[in-house]
Amino acid sequence: MRFAAAVFLLLLAACSSDPVEPLVEPTIETSTPTPTPTFIYPGKDWAKAATIDANFEQLNTDLANARSTCFALIKDGELVYDAYWGGTSIRTTRPAYSITKSVTAILVGIAADEGKLALDDNASKYIPEWRRTAARNVTIRDLLSNTSGRHWDYNTDYSQMVRRAPDKTAFAIGLGQDAKPGTKWDYNNSAVQTLEAVLEKATGQDVAAYGKKRLLDPIGMRDTTWAHDAAGNTTTYSGIDSSCRDLARVGYLMMRSGAWKGKQLVSDSFVAEATNESSSQLNAAYGLLWWVNKPGRIVTIDRAAGFPNDKPPYRGQLAPKAPEDTFWALGYGSEYVMVIPSEGLVAVRMGSRPNTPEQLSYASFTEGVLKALHR
């Protein structure tokens, strides 16, 4: 009887409306790891690219007519083309002028990554002279974006601070406050020079020495030097002497989002903020001491670059025919470090001031390079 009952129960289960699920072996999903991209970086010098489909004849003529002394073009980490005029050569250096500002910005980013400062810190945390003044709420970010509201007029900035002040940091710190931070955009050398005091206090080191250890040496800038004023302060608004090939390393570092040979020298988030965003709608063409190709209200600095008059502010872009991710470091007399990440390009031009601002504007220089590459 027990056996018959067991058989009956088995038959009943077999006829049930809820079938027994068959035993299925589990599937183990496998995926191929995404390979880490490898990039070419220069060693002691840049590797030379194989012959590419390009025509540099017109660009070479334009650069020569614009009183250039050197030009270097990097494509995907390799030297595609370079040229030298006026008796200069590969390792000839000259003043990079305000390209120094963009290098200073990188050092601020490095110091922030190291936890030595924060971009939204009040600069008065590092500049005690400002703590009981109208400048007490000026932030480091305000200084980087040229929206600090610190006093500016052409004579004070260029004749007094740049040309005559023996202690440029003290002079810059001692100027007054013209406007509330974030309400006015001025290309203010004196305000940028106060970053020398911020960086030295935050890092506990001379700024040029800190820059050499954290930036210049790691990326192999063997021909670059950084000046001090008569009082021994590193000049952060200007003061770097360099070569086209050395400065191309700065552009390439920024194009690679702050990475160099597997090491993150400055965070990708800082690089993006400095070079891929407008820091203020007062001037959409400005990031954090780097010039950007974003559309909006554009303010240029022709007079500060050595030309007679400034162009009135306008709506548009610095280089409308260039990719929007283009960015530049700019020095007096139309010296450029131009970077186009989407094209894998870095181009550097150094030399004397062209005859007109249009001869080597952001647009004409950038578009000339792209045209030479048949783009």
C-alpha positions as CSV (number, residue, x, y, z in Angstrom):
1,M,0.0,0.0,0.0
2,R,2.8,2.4,0.8
3,F,4.4,1.7,-2.5
4,A,1.1,2.3,-4.4
5,A,0.6,5.6,-2.6
6,A,4.1,6.8,-3.5
7,V,3.5,5.9,-7.2
8,F,0.2,7.8,-7.0
9,L,1.8,10.9,-5.6
10,L,4.5,10.9,-8.3
11,L,1.9,10.6,-11.1
12,L,-0.1,13.4,-9.5
13,A,3.0,15.7,-9.5
14,A,3.7,14.8,-13.2
15,C,0.2,15.9,-14.1
16,S,0.3,19.1,-12.1
17,S,-0.4,22.4,-13.9
18,D,2.9,23.8,-12.4
19,P,5.6,21.8,-14.3
20,V,8.9,21.2,-12.6
21,E,11.6,23.4,-14.1
22,P,14.3,21.5,-15.9
23,L,17.8,21.8,-14.4
24,V,19.8,24.3,-16.4
25,E,23.4,24.9,-15.8
26,P,24.1,28.6,-15.0
27,T,25.6,30.7,-17.7
28,I,28.8,32.5,-16.7
29,E,29.1,35.8,-18.5
30,T,32.5,36.8,-19.6
31,S,33.7,40.1,-21.1
32,T,36.8,41.3,-22.8
33,P,38.4,44.0,-20.7
34,T,38.6,47.4,-22.5
35,P,42.2,48.0,-23.3
36,T,43.8,51.0,-21.7
37,P,44.7,53.5,-24.5
38,T,48.4,54.0,-24.9
39,F,49.7,57.4,-25.9
40,I,53.0,58.5,-27.2
41,Y,54.9,60.9,-25.0
42,P,58.2,62.6,-25.7
43,G,61.4,61.5,-24.2
44,K,64.4,63.8,-24.3
45,D,62.9,65.1,-27.5
46,W,59.8,64.6,-29.6
47,A,59.5,61.6,-31.9
48,K,59.1,62.7,-35.5
49,A,56.0,61.6,-37.3
50,A,56.1,59.7,-40.6
51,T,55.3,61.8,-43.7
52,I,51.6,62.9,-43.6
53,D,49.4,64.5,-46.2
54,A,49.9,68.1,-45.4
55,N,51.1,71.3,-47.0
56,F,52.9,73.8,-44.7
57,E,54.1,76.2,-47.4
58,Q,51.5,78.9,-46.9
59,L,51.6,78.5,-43.1
60,N,55.3,78.9,-43.2
61,T,55.1,82.0,-45.2
62,D,52.4,83.5,-43.0
63,L,54.4,82.8,-39.8
64,A,57.6,84.2,-41.3
65,N,55.8,87.4,-42.4
66,A,54.4,87.7,-38.8
67,R,57.9,87.9,-37.4
68,S,57.9,84.4,-35.8
69,T,61.1,82.9,-34.4
70,C,59.9,79.3,-34.0
71,F,56.9,77.1,-34.7
72,A,56.2,73.5,-33.6
73,L,53.3,71.2,-34.4
74,I,52.5,68.0,-32.5
75,K,50.0,65.5,-33.8
76,D,49.1,62.6,-31.5
77,G,52.3,62.9,-29.6
78,E,54.7,63.2,-32.5
79,L,56.4,66.2,-34.1
80,V,54.8,66.7,-37.5
81,Y,56.5,70.0,-38.5
82,D,58.7,72.7,-37.0
83,A,60.4,75.8,-38.4
84,Y,62.9,78.4,-37.2
85,W,63.7,81.9,-38.3
86,G,66.1,84.7,-37.5
87,G,69.1,82.5,-36.6
88,T,67.2,80.5,-34.0
89,S,67.2,76.7,-33.6
90,I,65.6,73.9,-31.7
91,R,66.8,74.9,-28.2
92,T,66.7,78.7,-28.6
93,T,64.6,80.3,-25.9
94,R,62.8,83.6,-25.6
95,P,60.3,85.2,-23.2
96,A,57.0,83.4,-23.2
97,Y,55.3,86.4,-21.5
98,S,51.7,85.7,-20.4
99,I,51.9,82.0,-21.3
100,T,53.4,82.0,-17.8
101,K,49.9,82.7,-16.5
102,S,48.6,79.4,-17.9
103,V,51.6,77.6,-16.3
104,T,50.8,79.3,-13.0
105,A,47.2,78.0,-13.3
106,I,48.5,74.4,-13.6
107,L,50.5,74.9,-10.4
108,V,47.4,76.1,-8.6
109,G,45.6,73.0,-9.8
110,I,48.5,70.8,-8.6
111,A,48.5,72.5,-5.2
112,A,44.7,72.0,-5.0
113,D,45.1,68.3,-5.8
114,E,47.6,68.0,-3.0
115,G,45.2,69.6,-0.5
116,K,47.4,72.6,0.0
117,L,44.6,75.0,-1.1
118,A,41.1,75.1,-2.6
119,L,40.0,77.2,-5.5
120,D,37.1,78.6,-3.5
121,D,39.3,79.6,-0.6
122,N,39.4,83.3,0.1
123,A,42.9,84.5,-1.0
124,S,43.1,86.4,2.2
125,K,43.7,83.0,3.9
126,Y,47.1,83.2,2.3
127,I,47.4,87.0,2.0
128,P,47.0,88.4,5.6
129,E,47.1,92.0,4.3
130,W,43.7,91.5,2.8
131,R,41.9,90.2,5.8
132,R,40.5,93.5,7.0
133,T,40.0,95.1,3.6
134,A,37.5,95.0,0.8
135,A,39.6,92.3,-0.8
136,R,38.8,89.8,2.1
137,N,36.3,87.8,0.0
138,V,38.3,87.6,-3.2
139,T,38.8,83.9,-3.9
140,I,41.6,82.1,-5.7
141,R,39.1,81.2,-8.4
142,D,38.3,84.9,-8.9
143,L,42.1,85.5,-9.4
144,L,42.3,82.7,-11.9
145,S,39.2,83.9,-13.9
146,N,40.3,87.6,-13.9
147,T,37.1,88.5,-12.1
148,S,38.6,89.5,-8.8
149,G,37.6,93.2,-9.0
150,R,41.1,94.2,-7.9
151,H,42.2,97.6,-9.0
152,W,43.2,97.8,-12.7
153,D,44.1,100.6,-15.1
154,Y,46.7,100.3,-17.9
155,N,49.3,102.7,-16.4
156,T,49.2,101.0,-12.9
157,D,49.4,97.5,-14.3
158,Y,51.9,97.9,-17.1
159,S,54.0,101.0,-16.3
160,Q,54.1,100.7,-12.6
161,M,53.8,97.0,-11.7
162,V,55.3,95.3,-14.8
163,R,58.0,97.8,-15.6
164,R,59.0,99.5,-12.4
165,A,58.0,97.8,-9.1
166,P,61.0,96.0,-7.6
167,D,58.7,94.0,-5.3
168,K,55.9,93.1,-7.7
169,T,54.0,90.9,-5.2
170,A,53.9,93.6,-2.5
171,F,52.9,96.2,-5.1
172,A,50.0,94.0,-6.4
173,I,48.8,93.1,-2.9
174,G,48.8,96.8,-1.9
175,L,46.4,97.9,-4.7
176,G,42.8,98.6,-3.9
177,Q,39.6,96.9,-4.7
178,D,37.6,98.4,-7.6
179,A,34.6,96.2,-7.6
180,K,32.9,93.3,-5.9
181,P,34.4,89.9,-7.0
182,G,32.6,88.4,-9.9
183,T,31.1,91.6,-11.3
184,K,33.9,92.9,-13.6
185,W,36.4,91.2,-16.0
186,D,39.9,92.8,-16.4
187,Y,43.0,91.2,-17.8
188,N,44.9,92.1,-14.6
189,N,48.6,91.2,-14.4
190,S,48.8,92.6,-10.8
191,A,45.9,90.4,-9.6
192,V,47.6,87.3,-11.2
193,Q,50.9,88.3,-9.4
194,T,49.2,87.9,-6.1
195,L,48.9,84.2,-6.8
196,E,52.7,84.2,-6.1
197,A,51.9,85.0,-2.5
198,V,49.1,82.4,-2.4
199,L,51.2,79.6,-3.8
200,E,54.2,80.3,-1.7
201,K,52.2,80.4,1.5
202,A,50.2,77.3,0.6
203,T,53.2,75.2,-0.6
204,G,55.9,76.6,1.7
205,Q,58.2,76.8,-1.4
206,D,59.4,79.4,-3.9
207,V,56.9,79.1,-6.7
208,A,59.5,78.6,-9.5
209,A,61.1,75.8,-7.4
210,Y,57.7,74.2,-6.8
211,G,57.0,74.5,-10.5
212,K,60.3,72.9,-11.5
213,K,59.7,69.9,-9.1
214,R,56.0,69.3,-9.8
215,L,55.7,70.3,-13.5
216,L,58.7,71.4,-15.5
217,D,61.1,68.5,-14.6
218,P,58.4,65.7,-14.8
219,I,57.4,66.7,-18.4
220,G,61.0,67.3,-19.5
221,M,61.1,71.0,-20.0
222,R,64.9,71.1,-20.0
223,D,65.3,74.5,-21.7
224,T,62.8,76.5,-19.6
225,T,63.7,79.0,-16.9
226,W,61.4,81.1,-14.6
227,A,62.3,84.6,-13.5
228,H,62.1,86.4,-10.2
229,D,61.7,90.1,-9.5
230,A,64.3,92.2,-7.6
231,A,62.8,91.2,-4.3
232,G,63.1,87.4,-5.1
233,N,59.5,86.7,-5.9
234,T,58.7,84.4,-8.8
235,T,56.8,86.4,-11.4
236,T,53.5,84.5,-12.0
237,Y,52.0,86.9,-14.5
238,S,55.0,86.6,-16.9
239,G,58.6,85.5,-16.6
240,I,59.1,82.1,-18.2
241,D,61.7,81.8,-21.0
242,S,61.2,78.8,-23.1
243,S,61.4,77.1,-26.5
244,C,58.6,76.0,-28.9
245,R,59.3,72.4,-28.3
246,D,59.3,72.8,-24.5
247,L,56.0,74.7,-24.5
248,A,54.5,72.0,-26.6
249,R,54.9,69.7,-23.6
250,V,52.7,72.0,-21.6
251,G,50.0,71.9,-24.3
252,Y,50.3,68.1,-24.6
253,L,50.0,67.6,-20.8
254,M,46.7,69.6,-20.9
255,M,45.5,67.8,-24.0
256,R,46.0,64.5,-22.1
257,S,43.9,65.9,-19.3
258,G,46.9,66.3,-16.9
259,A,48.4,62.8,-17.4
260,W,52.0,62.2,-18.3
261,K,53.4,58.8,-18.9
262,G,50.9,57.1,-16.6
263,K,51.1,59.6,-13.8
264,Q,48.4,62.2,-13.1
265,L,50.4,65.4,-12.6
266,V,47.3,67.6,-12.3
267,S,43.7,66.3,-12.0
268,D,41.6,65.9,-15.1
269,S,38.8,67.8,-13.4
270,F,41.0,70.9,-12.9
271,V,42.2,70.7,-16.6
272,A,38.5,70.5,-17.8
273,E,37.6,73.5,-15.7
274,A,40.6,75.5,-16.8
275,T,40.4,74.8,-20.5
276,N,36.9,73.6,-21.4
277,E,34.6,75.9,-19.6
278,S,33.9,79.7,-19.5
279,S,34.7,80.8,-16.0
280,S,32.4,83.8,-16.3
281,Q,29.8,85.0,-18.7
282,L,31.6,88.4,-18.4
283,N,34.0,86.9,-20.9
284,A,33.0,83.5,-22.4
285,A,36.5,83.2,-24.0
286,Y,38.2,82.8,-20.6
287,G,38.7,79.7,-18.5
288,L,41.1,79.7,-15.6
289,L,44.1,81.6,-17.0
290,W,43.6,79.8,-20.3
291,W,41.6,81.1,-23.3
292,V,38.7,78.9,-24.5
293,N,36.6,78.7,-27.7
294,K,33.2,78.9,-26.1
295,P,30.5,81.1,-27.6
296,G,29.1,84.2,-25.8
297,R,30.3,87.6,-24.8
298,I,33.9,87.9,-26.0
299,V,36.5,90.3,-24.6
300,T,40.0,90.3,-26.2
301,I,43.1,92.0,-25.1
302,D,44.7,93.6,-28.2
303,R,46.1,96.6,-26.2
304,A,47.7,94.4,-23.6
305,A,49.2,92.3,-26.4
306,G,51.0,95.4,-27.7
307,F,48.6,96.7,-30.3
308,P,47.2,100.3,-30.2
309,N,43.5,99.7,-29.4
310,D,41.2,97.1,-27.9
311,K,38.4,95.7,-29.9
312,P,34.9,96.3,-28.4
313,P,33.3,93.3,-26.7
314,Y,31.3,91.2,-29.1
315,R,29.1,88.1,-29.3
316,G,30.7,85.0,-30.9
317,Q,33.7,82.8,-30.5
318,L,37.5,83.4,-30.7
319,A,37.8,81.0,-33.6
320,P,34.4,80.2,-35.1
321,K,35.7,77.7,-37.7
322,A,37.8,75.8,-35.2
323,P,36.4,73.0,-33.0
324,E,34.8,74.2,-29.8
325,D,37.2,72.2,-27.6
326,T,40.1,74.4,-28.8
327,F,42.0,76.3,-26.1
328,W,45.1,78.5,-26.0
329,A,47.7,80.0,-23.7
330,L,48.5,83.4,-25.0
331,G,51.7,85.6,-24.6
332,Y,52.4,89.2,-25.5
333,G,52.8,89.7,-29.2
334,S,50.6,86.7,-30.3
335,E,52.7,83.9,-28.8
336,Y,50.5,80.8,-28.6
337,V,50.2,77.4,-27.2
338,M,47.2,76.1,-29.1
339,V,45.5,72.8,-28.2
340,I,42.7,70.9,-30.0
341,P,42.1,67.7,-28.2
342,S,39.5,66.4,-30.7
343,E,42.2,66.6,-33.4
344,G,45.1,65.5,-31.3
345,L,46.9,68.7,-32.0
346,V,49.3,71.0,-30.2
347,A,50.8,74.0,-32.0
348,V,53.2,76.6,-30.6
349,R,54.3,79.9,-32.1
350,M,56.8,82.2,-30.5
351,G,58.2,85.5,-31.9
352,S,57.8,89.2,-32.0
353,R,54.5,91.1,-32.3
354,P,52.9,90.8,-35.8
355,N,52.1,94.0,-37.7
356,T,48.4,93.7,-36.9
357,P,46.3,91.6,-34.4
358,E,44.5,90.0,-37.3
359,Q,47.8,88.7,-38.8
360,L,48.0,86.1,-36.0
361,S,44.7,86.1,-34.3
362,Y,43.3,83.1,-32.4
363,A,41.2,82.4,-35.6
364,S,43.8,83.0,-38.3
365,F,46.6,81.1,-36.5
366,T,44.3,78.1,-35.6
367,E,42.6,77.9,-38.9
368,G,46.0,78.3,-40.7
369,V,47.3,75.2,-38.9
370,L,44.1,73.2,-39.7
371,K,44.2,74.3,-43.3
372,A,47.9,73.2,-43.6
373,L,46.7,69.7,-42.4
374,H,44.0,69.6,-45.1
375,R,41.2,69.8,-42.5
